[in-house]
Every structure is written in structure tokens, then in C-alpha cells.
Amino acid sequence: MRKWMLIKVGSSSLVSEDGTIKREVLYPIAAQIAESATLGWQTVVVTAGATLLGLGKAPGLKKSISDPVLRGRIAAGIGQP
């Protein structure tokens, strides 16, 4: 059986105020993803903005998923290009 992991990272976690990537944050995340791959995990990473895009692509989520956290996670997965 495949093991999947979804990681949602907010833009303020990855981008500094001057608009540059926070490598000190990004590199450890990438290293953990690489390590999890050696253990059989397949990982999907979503970023800020994906949630709203996902809700636009699947408007029925608001009615069908009552838990807002779960709804947001699903929408983020759908909205990630």
C-alpha cells in the first residue's frame, strides 16, 4: 500500500518580508521530504493560495465537507498546480 503525506506550507513561512525565499526554512523541509521518500512515503506539498484556488475548482466542498480544517486541506490539495 502506498503511503501519502500532504504538507501545506504558508507563504509567510517560506518567504521573507523582502520577497526572498527563506532557505533556512525550505531546506530542512526538503530534507525531511527526501528522508520520508526513503521510507516509502510519497509527498505532496501545497503552498498558500492553493486553498482559494481549490475552492474555486470544487465549489461543492463548502456544502459537502463540514469540518473547515479538513475542507481547507482538501481544497489546498485540489488547488495546487
N, C-alpha and C positions, 0 to 999 in steps of 0.2 A: 504494500500500500504506500502511495506517495504521501509525504508529509509536506504540508504547505504552511508558510508563515507570511503574514501580511504585516508590514511595518509602515505606519503613517508618520511622517516627519513634517512638522510645521515649518513654514518658511523662516520664521524668526529664529528657529534652532539652527538653520543651515546658512543663513545669510546675515552678515553683519550690517550695521546701520549704513555703512558706506557702499553697500551693494556687493561686497566681495564674499566669496564662499568661505565659510568657517571650516578650514581644513582640519583644525584640531577637533572638530566635532564629526565631520564627514568621514575621515579616515578610520577612526575606531568603529564606526557603524559598518563601513565596508569590510573591515577585518572580521567583525563578528558574523557578517553575512557569509563571507568566504569560509570561515570555520564551520558554520552551520551546514554549508553545502557538503563538506567532507563527511558530515554525519547523516547525509541523505535528505536534508531539507531543501525545498525549493522556495525561494523567497520572492515576493512582490513588494516593491517599495512604492508608496504613493506620497505625494507632496501636497502642500497647501494649494488650494484652488481646485483640486481634483474632486472634492466633495460637491461643490456647487455645480461643476460640470456634470458629475454623475447624476445629481438630482434632476438636472435638465434633460438628460438622456433617458431617465427612468422615473417620470413623474408619479407613477403609481406607488413608489416606495413610501411616500408620506402616508398613504392610506393602508398599505399592507404590512408595514413594519412599525409597531407602536413604540418600541424601545429606541429613543433618539440616538443613543451611542451606537447600537448595532446598525441602525439606519444610516448613520454617518459613515461608519466603516464600510458598509456595502456600497454606498454611493461613491466613496473615495476610490474603491476598487474598480467600479464601473467607469469613473471619470478619468482615471489615469490613462493618458495616451500611450 
